[in-house]
Amino acid sequence: MPAAYVARDPWNSARPGVLVIACSDGRIQEPVDEFLATLGITHYDRLYVPGGPGALRPSGVAFMRADAFRRECAFLVAAHGVEDVYLIFHGPAEDGPGEATCADYR
């Protein structure tokens, strides 16, 4: 069995007060972190789900999914003392490929 991993930075017991809701697409995680760092946000709670913030809005048969997601979001806001929520949607840059659009919005 490998040795336990020890993080470079010690555990931070302070709640960040920031919640970021974004798509779970692994191709955008590093760009999201990079973008947030430009805003000075490096310590935040993450709520990543297919469709990101679009999953908060019910549409057609997705009503139950949106309701469950809103409850999870409300729980995080209350339990973690969230003061700021960032909703991050993704799509192609002006000259980017169309497949960069979130599959949940197509």
Summary of the structure (lengths in Angstrom):
residues: 106
radius of gyration: 15.9
end to end distance: 44.1
largest distance: 48.4
contacts: 238
relative contact order: 0.23
helix: 42%
strand: 13%
